[in-house]
Amino acid sequence: RDITASLRAEKERREFMASVTHELRTPLHLIQGYLEAIQDGVIPKGEQEEHIDLVLEEAKRLAKLVAELQELDRFESWKEFEKKEIDLAQFLQELYYRFQGRADELGIDLEIEIKPGTIYANRDRLLQVFINLTENAFRHTPTGKKVGIQVEDLVDKIQFSVEDQGEGIPPKALPHIFDRFYRVDKARTRKEGGMGLGLSIVKMIVEAHDGEIKVESEVGKGTIFKVLIPK
């Protein structure tokens, strides 16, 4: 059993490193190619500004990839994190203030249900979960549609639902949505700089709270992520 587990861990490590190398290589090659073209005079001075903008975008994407990797490494190195009683209404109000301006910019109707109560969690890590899920909902929700966060008291748990009115997730993709490096729309996610680690980190944080995360989706109608955290 130990040998089998070791072989599996080594296989996962190799696959992880191969994925990381691939993801980092692409923006690095693009940045190098553009800069060499500018340096060698292949790109005329009058066109350099446009290409410098492209280099900057790739550099930003590279920085985001590195940040995701650092977050994953930090989380996996934690043995445990401190949990405290959190005022639920205050926490939800903070989420609303954090995202209202962004929702206005995008022309999206943001609705967050403010409910009284308490929950036992690590505030920073729980906030990270909802920042990720809400930003994800914004990315997939068109102008004029709604993103909502609802809260339900289930006696021994609090259930948070983050719902969007976006394009939805194809049924074949749903079983893989929390897998590392998995992206439903690779072209769109690549443009936004995502590495496919965000939802896997969210799942790890939720499970570290002895909680559970589920997803329901219908193509053309939207997606709901449900986060259940013990009180």
Buried (B, 14 or more C-beta within 10 A) or exposed (E): EEEEEEEEEEEEEEEBEEBBEEBBEBBEEBBEBBBEBBEEEEBEEEEBEEBBEEBEBBBEBBEBBEEBBEBBEEBEEEEEEEBEEBBBBEBBEBBBEBBEEEBEEBEBBBEBEBEEBBBBBBBEBBBBBBBBBBBBBBBBBEEEBBBBBBBEEEEEBBBBBBBBBBBBBEEEBBEBBBBBBBBBBEEEBBEEBBBBBBBBBBBBBBEBBEBBBEBBBEEEEBBBBBBBBBB
